[in-house]
Amino acid sequence: MRVYFLRHGETEYNAQGRYLGQTDLPLSQKGRSELRRAELAPGTVYVSPLRRTAETAEILFPGVRQIIVPDFREMDFGVFEGRSYLDMERFAPYREWVEVGCLGQIPDGESKAGFSQRTCAAFEALMDEALGAGEGPLAIVAHGGTQMAVLERYALPRRDYFSWRAPPGGGFVLDAGRWREERVLTLLDTVRYTGGGR
């Protein structure tokens, strides 16, 4: 089974370099206009509860049934939400978080460990269900953070967390042939469903 793990299109916060976690922003006009239909036709597409993923999925896979996976929602950025790194250059909690590699607990938000545990548990459950049902290809439209957490843990070749972040409308194609025995996915390709490019 192939897994298409995709990131939503661009929002205003993305364009402005602001932290966008669980604020439920729609795609920007530019984000909508840049997306193009994907070349595959899955029976179902799995999305987070945030509308930017549902809007992206409808453009990539028009008319395909969407199923919400609540724990695929983006990281909760707490007091950083809606602010850019430039806004927070002198904000002590942000500087402390950056100094520990963005791994610590965000005030009023999540830690990387907690976020990764949440998203990976949801991903494992979905993979087991999809393979058991003989589903394929598996299409997921979620968030940059969701991609990074899941693929850091399960994808081969191994990469660090931040290297798995795709651009808006982009993502990864993976093979699940080794999932049942080894709990790993093998990277096959990168894709980007914006404009005319891959």
Steps between C-alpha positions, in 0.01 A plus 500: 500500500619849418451784746469860379571724801423858395504844656216749458529800269611846604313716753550866585695405814733276296570785258569736792732256682266472799461191715181328389403211720138446597358834385245395239598724209385426144735487205594841364381596153856448377515162674177387333601623156843332512368151578429256218323168481708196596559218252369224729144409589478358853170367629535714812722785614585543868519856634548682829207687661641833378332635189819581311553124459142434387519788249830368364366145476196618305724669241747211476235226503167657394193314616696239698358414843693661785547342842619717788777364722484729807857435616647602164444864598809720510707564812347731758739796500340656808625853565702496175191454284450769237837661568814493286851434627573870436212595732653284772872578475493645852224276640673289765278188474559486125876548531515224763303265273729569203811453716393141578448420131122571503454180700371630832152569628341807339316715758127422466589262213669167428851360510650324199491169690132531585409616152696218337342240727151624414549509124697174480239307699231621260716414199573146624130435553415630152775295334393179671136559406580591138726199447248270665231626264724467194472873441729679262637740409474673838468879470550727801477880493625645826762747624873559485537403863293185457722393210816569697389309809379191315777476244779562749377193688406263216661600168813363337756632433517647851498878521460750777164657581541833320623347173159336443310829466357536151399828334130592483324259264797263512584173662639152478414170335591199711480124468336309787627155402700464823241655733348185650833337589724797571281809551690692232414679175744533210525836326431470126457858382416858584202673339366852480148577381546870433530664160639267237800365691574186696 
